[in-house]
């Protein structure tokens, strides 16, 4: 092979590699948006109308002020899967502890899609009652640090270049307030990703939208719960409705409705442990399912009664 041709081939390969490195993400099929979450079967079963309820470690990722409805020490694991072409599955681990009158919690979650795109989420936060009244009324505030990670493969249009993995990490913050002026009324306002951070990938961007929730719930003697939530995410506004009833057995039956999609589920409370399963309708006529298991240590009587 002539020396000049070899030099030309080498120069072409180097130029191709440099061009691909400079615009790697531009040739990738980017996710429409970053939407990793900490799965909670109770949140899914009640149509997403969860911000004024709490009583679930998943409150950390929805309204951190709701952590005050728990207590003691808790560890939890959850799994969530969507059917259809999306086929994404999510696994998460979480832990919470009450100390010095403050409720602390941390959770990590990872969502993986069929195209090998991975969305990771880590949330650590705390909540505290500012005011405690009679018969269980209170005013609580909560805040959390949220870290998101997006990783995916790109394949530039260069036959001489190898595949590479693109990874981006972004930090932001959450905040929430929960007010129960009466034992049977619960009000909530919460915001996720207050800084509205997104993932810059070369000349493109994967949006991670700020989500603001307004919710109200009616609670009757720890037996019935009816909740409503309005959610603002980017330019989308959705309404969520949920209902739960606890039977004579330590079993809660839940149902919900949001965006013309129904959901439902059950939660068994065994005192030291609690298990839940839920389903919900998703776009393209698919179904999503969630399951979780919580184990309690030093569980307060007010939670397990």
C-alpha positions in Angstrom: 0.0 0.0 0.0 1.5 3.4 -1.0 2.8 5.5 1.9 0.7 8.5 0.9 -2.5 6.5 0.9 -1.7 5.2 4.4 -1.1 8.7 5.7 -4.4 9.8 4.0 -6.3 6.9 5.7 -4.7 7.7 9.1 -5.6 11.4 8.8 -9.2 10.5 7.8 -9.6 8.2 10.8 -8.2 10.9 13.2 -10.5 13.6 11.7 -13.5 11.3 11.9 -12.7 10.5 15.6 -12.3 14.1 16.5 -15.5 15.1 14.8 -17.4 12.3 16.5 -16.0 13.2 20.0 -16.9 16.9 19.5 -20.5 16.0 18.4 -21.0 12.6 20.0 -24.3 13.3 21.6 -25.6 15.0 18.5 -25.8 11.7 16.7 -27.5 9.9 19.6 -31.2 9.3 20.1 -31.7 11.2 23.3 -34.5 10.5 25.8 -37.5 12.8 25.4 -37.1 13.8 29.1 -35.6 12.6 32.3 -38.3 11.1 34.5 -36.6 8.7 37.0 -38.5 8.4 40.3 -38.6 6.5 43.6 -41.4 4.0 42.9 -44.2 3.7 45.5 -47.0 1.3 45.0 -49.3 3.4 47.2 -48.7 6.4 45.0 -49.3 4.5 41.8 -52.5 2.8 43.2 -54.0 6.1 44.3 -53.6 7.7 40.9 -50.6 9.7 41.9 -52.6 11.8 44.4 -50.0 11.3 47.1 -48.5 14.6 48.2 -51.0 15.3 51.0 -50.9 11.6 52.3 -47.5 10.5 53.3 -47.4 7.3 55.5 -45.0 5.8 53.0 -41.2 6.3 52.5 -42.0 7.3 48.9 -43.0 10.7 50.3 -39.3 11.6 50.2 -39.4 11.9 46.4 -42.9 13.5 46.2 -43.3 15.8 49.3 -40.5 15.5 51.9 -42.7 17.1 54.5 -44.8 13.9 54.5 -41.9 12.0 56.1 -43.3 13.2 59.5 -46.3 10.8 59.0 -43.8 7.9 59.5 -41.4 7.3 62.3 -39.0 4.9 63.9 -36.5 3.2 61.5 -37.6 1.9 58.2 -35.9 0.2 55.2 -37.8 -0.5 52.0 -37.3 -2.0 48.6 -39.5 -1.6 45.5 -39.7 -2.7 42.0 -41.6 -1.1 39.1 -42.1 -2.2 35.6 -43.9 -0.8 32.5 -45.1 -2.9 29.6 -45.2 -2.1 25.9 -42.5 -0.7 23.8 -41.1 1.3 26.7 -40.5 -1.8 28.8 -38.6 0.2 31.4 -38.1 -1.3 34.9 -37.1 0.5 38.0 -35.5 -0.7 41.3 -35.1 1.3 44.4 -33.9 1.0 48.0 -34.7 3.5 50.8 -34.2 4.0 54.5 -35.7 6.4 57.1 -35.1 7.2 60.7 -36.5 9.5 63.3 -34.0 11.2 65.6 -34.0 14.5 67.7 -37.5 15.3 66.6 -36.5 15.2 62.9 -37.3 12.6 60.3 -34.4 11.7 58.0 -34.6 9.6 54.8 -32.5 8.6 51.8 -33.4 6.6 48.7 -31.7 5.5 45.5 -33.4 4.4 42.4 -32.4 3.2 38.9 -34.5 3.0 35.8 -33.3 1.0 32.8 -34.9 1.0 29.4 -34.6 -1.6 26.6 -32.2 0.7 24.6 -29.8 0.5 27.6 -30.6 4.1 28.7 -30.2 4.3 32.5 -31.7 7.0 34.6 -30.5 7.1 38.2 -31.9 9.1 41.1 -30.6 9.7 44.6 -32.6 11.7 47.1 -31.7 12.5 50.8 -33.8 14.7 52.9 -35.4 15.6 56.3 -38.6 16.9 57.7 -39.7 18.4 61.0 -42.9 19.5 62.6 -43.0 23.3 63.2 -46.3 23.1 65.0 -48.0 20.2 66.7 -51.6 20.6 67.8 -54.2 18.5 69.5 -55.6 15.2 68.1 -52.8 14.9 65.5 -52.9 18.2 63.8 -49.5 19.7 62.7 -47.6 21.8 60.3 -44.4 20.3 58.8 -41.7 21.3 56.4 -39.3 19.2 54.5 -36.4 19.6 52.1 -34.2 17.2 50.1 -31.1 17.1 47.9 -31.8 15.4 44.6 -29.1 14.0 42.3 -30.0 12.7 38.8 -27.8 10.7 36.5 -28.4 10.0 32.8 -26.3 7.4 30.9 -26.8 6.1 27.4 -24.9 4.8 24.4 -24.3 7.0 21.3 -23.2 5.7 17.9 -21.7 8.4 15.7 -21.9 8.1 12.0 -18.3 7.0 11.7 -17.4 3.5 10.7 -13.9 3.8 12.2 -15.1 4.9 15.7 -16.1 2.6 18.5 -19.3 3.0 20.6 -19.0 5.1 23.7 -21.0 5.7 26.9 -22.3 9.2 27.6 -23.0 10.0 31.3 -24.3 13.2 32.9 -25.0 14.0 36.5 -27.0 17.0 37.8 -27.8 18.1 41.4 -30.9 20.0 42.5 -33.2 20.4 45.5 -36.8 19.7 46.6 -39.0 21.3 49.2 -42.5 20.7 50.6 -45.0 21.7 53.3 -47.8 19.7 54.8 -50.6 21.1 57.0 -53.2 19.3 59.0 -55.3 21.9 60.7 -57.7 19.2 61.7 -57.0 15.5 62.1 -59.1 14.6 59.1 -57.9 17.3 56.6 -54.4 17.3 55.0 -53.1 20.0 52.7 -49.8 20.0 50.8 -47.6 22.0 48.5 -44.4 20.5 47.2 -41.8 21.2 44.4 -39.3 18.8 42.9 -36.2 20.0 41.1 -36.7 23.6 42.3 -33.7 24.7 40.2 -35.2 23.1 37.1 -31.9 21.6 36.1 -31.5 19.7 32.8 -28.9 17.5 31.2 -26.7 19.2 28.6 -25.5 16.7 26.1 -23.4 18.5 23.5 -25.6 20.8 21.5 -28.8 19.0 22.8 -30.6 18.9 26.1 -32.6 16.3 27.9 -35.1 18.3 30.1 -35.6 17.4 33.7 -38.7 19.5 34.5 -39.5 21.1 37.7 -42.7 19.5 39.1 -45.0 21.4 41.5 -47.8 19.7 43.4 -50.8 21.0 45.2 -52.9 18.5 47.1 -55.6 18.0 49.7 -56.9 14.8 51.4 -59.7 13.9 53.7 -58.9 11.3 56.3 -61.5 9.5 58.4 -60.5 7.8 61.6 -57.5 6.1 60.0 -59.9 4.1 57.9 -60.8 6.1 54.8 -58.6 8.4 52.6 -59.8 10.5 49.7 -57.1 12.6 48.0 -56.7 15.0 45.1 -53.6 16.5 43.6 -52.9 19.0 40.8 -49.5 18.6 39.2 -47.6 21.1 37.1 -44.7 19.6 35.2 -43.2 21.8 32.5 -46.1 23.0 30.4 -48.4 20.0 31.4 -51.0 20.2 34.1 -52.7 17.0 35.3 -55.4 16.2 37.9 -55.0 13.1 40.1 -57.6 11.4 42.3 -57.2 8.6 44.8 -59.2 6.6 47.3 -58.2 4.2 50.0 -60.1 2.1 52.6 -58.7 -0.1 55.4 -60.6 -3.3 56.1 -61.1 -5.2 59.3 -58.0 -7.1 58.3 -54.7 -5.1 58.2 -55.4 -4.6 54.5 -55.8 -1.3 52.6 -57.5 -1.4 49.2 -56.7 1.6 47.0 -57.9 3.0 43.6 -57.2 6.0 41.6 -57.8 8.0 38.4 -55.6 10.3 36.4 -55.6 11.5 32.8 -58.3 9.0 31.8 -56.3 6.1 33.2 -57.3 4.0 36.2 -55.1 2.4 38.9 -55.5 0.2 41.9 -53.7 -1.8 44.5 -53.5 -3.3 48.0 -51.2 -2.9 51.0 -50.9 -5.4 53.8 -49.7 -4.1 57.1 -48.1 -6.8 59.3 -46.9 -4.5 62.1 -43.2 -5.0 61.7 -43.4 -5.3 57.9 -45.6 -3.9 55.2 -46.1 -5.2 51.6 -47.9 -3.5 48.7 -48.7 -4.1 45.1 -50.3 -1.8 42.5 -51.0 -1.4 38.8 -51.9 1.6 36.6 -52.9 2.2 33.0 -50.2 3.9 30.9 -50.2 5.4 27.4 -50.4 3.2 24.4 -52.7 0.9 26.3 -50.0 -0.6 28.5 -49.9 -1.5 32.1 -47.4 -0.6 34.8 -47.0 -2.6 38.0 -45.2 -1.9 41.3 -44.4 -4.0 44.3 -42.7 -3.0 47.6 -41.7 -4.4 50.9 -41.0 -2.3 54.0 -39.5 -3.5 57.3 -39.9 -1.5 60.5 -37.6 -1.2 63.5 -38.8 0.6 66.6 -42.1 1.3 64.9 -44.2 3.9 66.8 -47.5 2.7 68.1 -49.3 5.6 66.2 -48.2 4.1 62.9 -49.0 0.4 63.5 -52.1 0.8 65.6 
